[in-house]
Amino acid sequence: MAGGLKITLRAGERIFVNGGVLKVDRKVSIELMNDVIFLLEQHVMKPEETTTPLRQLYFMVQMMLMDPALHMKARTMAKESVASLLLSISDGKMLQSLVEVSDLLDTDRAFEALKKVRMLLPLEAASARTHEPSKEVA
């Protein structure tokens, strides 16, 4: 990380760094001076938000980053989830992205995999909206 990465947090906000949780009591800027695995609170998905297959995959990859003790188990679950999704999705762009996610997981690049899955969430939501049964009555 050349020159560090500066992050500004608001009062009460949390950041997850290398499996640890930091909560700030006032607005603060921090500079990460070396390579660390971190997640901002705004990118952390809560278990109750895992309502779709891709959201569940996001949560699994997130757990790889947030809890080092669960890293291997979460990675195995994420790989199984990707394999299942590859069999059930027909959209070419989503399929290609999932193959890339699988490759990232194979090389233990969870942060990049998480970003790739995050980019797929709007596509999944749009797909779900177009496949909802019509509520109109004939």
C-alpha positions as CSV (number, residue, x, y, z in Angstrom):
1,M,0.0,0.0,0.0
2,A,2.1,2.9,-1.3
3,G,1.6,6.0,0.9
4,G,-1.3,4.4,2.9
5,L,-5.0,4.6,2.6
6,K,-6.9,7.4,4.4
7,I,-10.3,6.6,5.8
8,T,-12.7,8.9,7.5
9,L,-15.2,7.5,10.0
10,R,-18.2,9.2,11.6
11,A,-19.0,9.1,15.3
12,G,-20.3,5.7,16.3
13,E,-19.1,4.1,13.0
14,R,-17.3,0.8,13.0
15,I,-14.5,-0.6,10.8
16,F,-13.5,-4.3,10.7
17,V,-9.7,-4.7,10.4
18,N,-8.0,-8.1,10.2
19,G,-10.9,-9.8,12.1
20,G,-11.0,-7.0,14.8
21,V,-13.8,-4.5,15.3
22,L,-12.9,-0.8,15.9
23,K,-15.7,1.7,16.9
24,V,-14.9,5.4,17.0
25,D,-16.7,7.8,19.4
26,R,-16.2,10.9,17.3
27,K,-15.4,11.7,13.7
28,V,-11.9,10.6,12.9
29,S,-9.6,10.0,10.0
30,I,-7.3,7.0,10.1
31,E,-4.5,6.1,7.7
32,L,-3.8,2.4,7.0
33,M,-0.1,2.3,6.4
34,N,0.3,-1.3,5.3
35,D,-1.8,-4.0,3.7
36,V,-4.7,-5.0,5.9
37,I,-8.0,-6.6,5.3
38,F,-10.7,-4.2,6.3
39,L,-14.4,-3.7,5.8
40,L,-16.3,-0.5,6.4
41,E,-19.5,-0.9,8.4
42,Q,-21.6,0.3,5.4
43,H,-20.4,-2.8,3.4
44,V,-21.2,-5.3,6.1
45,M,-24.3,-7.3,5.5
46,K,-26.4,-8.5,8.4
47,P,-27.6,-12.1,8.5
48,E,-31.2,-11.0,8.2
49,E,-30.3,-9.3,4.9
50,T,-29.2,-12.6,3.2
51,T,-32.5,-13.1,1.4
52,T,-31.2,-14.1,-2.0
53,P,-28.6,-16.6,-3.3
54,L,-26.1,-13.8,-4.1
55,R,-26.7,-12.0,-0.8
56,Q,-26.0,-15.3,0.9
57,L,-22.7,-15.7,-1.1
58,Y,-21.8,-12.1,-0.2
59,F,-22.3,-13.0,3.5
60,M,-20.1,-16.1,3.2
61,V,-17.2,-14.2,1.6
62,Q,-17.7,-11.4,4.1
63,M,-17.3,-13.9,7.0
64,M,-14.0,-15.0,5.4
65,L,-12.7,-11.4,5.9
66,M,-14.3,-10.7,9.3
67,D,-13.6,-13.8,11.2
68,P,-10.2,-15.5,10.6
69,A,-11.3,-18.5,12.7
70,L,-14.1,-19.1,10.1
71,H,-12.1,-18.3,7.0
72,M,-11.7,-21.9,5.7
73,K,-15.2,-23.0,6.5
74,A,-16.7,-19.8,5.0
75,R,-14.5,-20.3,1.9
76,T,-15.7,-23.9,1.4
77,M,-19.3,-22.8,1.8
78,A,-18.8,-19.9,-0.7
79,K,-17.2,-22.2,-3.3
80,E,-20.2,-24.6,-3.0
81,S,-22.6,-21.6,-3.3
82,V,-20.8,-20.4,-6.5
83,A,-20.9,-23.9,-8.0
84,S,-24.7,-24.1,-7.3
85,L,-25.2,-20.6,-8.7
86,L,-23.3,-21.5,-11.9
87,L,-25.8,-24.3,-12.5
88,S,-28.9,-22.1,-11.9
89,I,-28.1,-18.8,-13.6
90,S,-28.4,-18.3,-17.4
91,D,-27.4,-14.6,-17.6
92,G,-24.0,-14.5,-19.4
93,K,-22.6,-11.5,-17.5
94,M,-23.5,-13.0,-14.2
95,L,-22.0,-16.3,-15.2
96,Q,-18.7,-14.8,-16.2
97,S,-18.6,-12.8,-13.0
98,L,-19.3,-15.9,-10.9
99,V,-16.5,-17.7,-12.7
100,E,-14.2,-14.8,-11.7
101,V,-15.5,-15.0,-8.1
102,S,-14.6,-18.7,-8.1
103,D,-11.1,-18.0,-9.4
104,L,-10.7,-15.3,-6.7
105,L,-11.8,-17.7,-4.0
106,D,-9.4,-20.3,-5.3
107,T,-6.5,-17.9,-5.0
108,D,-7.7,-16.7,-1.5
109,R,-8.5,-13.2,-2.7
110,A,-11.6,-12.7,-0.7
111,F,-11.7,-8.9,-0.7
112,E,-11.7,-8.8,-4.5
113,A,-14.3,-11.6,-4.6
114,L,-16.5,-9.6,-2.2
115,K,-16.3,-6.5,-4.4
116,K,-17.2,-8.7,-7.5
117,V,-20.3,-10.2,-5.7
118,R,-21.3,-6.7,-4.5
119,M,-21.4,-5.6,-8.1
120,L,-23.7,-8.5,-9.0
121,L,-26.3,-7.6,-6.3
122,P,-28.1,-4.9,-8.4
123,L,-28.2,-7.4,-11.4
124,E,-29.8,-10.0,-9.2
125,A,-32.3,-7.5,-7.8
126,A,-33.2,-6.3,-11.4
127,S,-33.6,-9.9,-12.5
128,A,-35.9,-10.7,-9.6
129,R,-38.1,-7.7,-10.5
130,T,-38.5,-8.8,-14.1
131,H,-39.4,-12.4,-13.0
132,E,-41.9,-11.5,-10.4
133,P,-45.3,-12.8,-11.2
134,S,-47.8,-10.2,-12.2
135,K,-50.3,-9.3,-9.5
136,E,-52.9,-8.2,-12.1
137,V,-56.1,-10.1,-12.2
138,A,-57.6,-10.8,-15.6
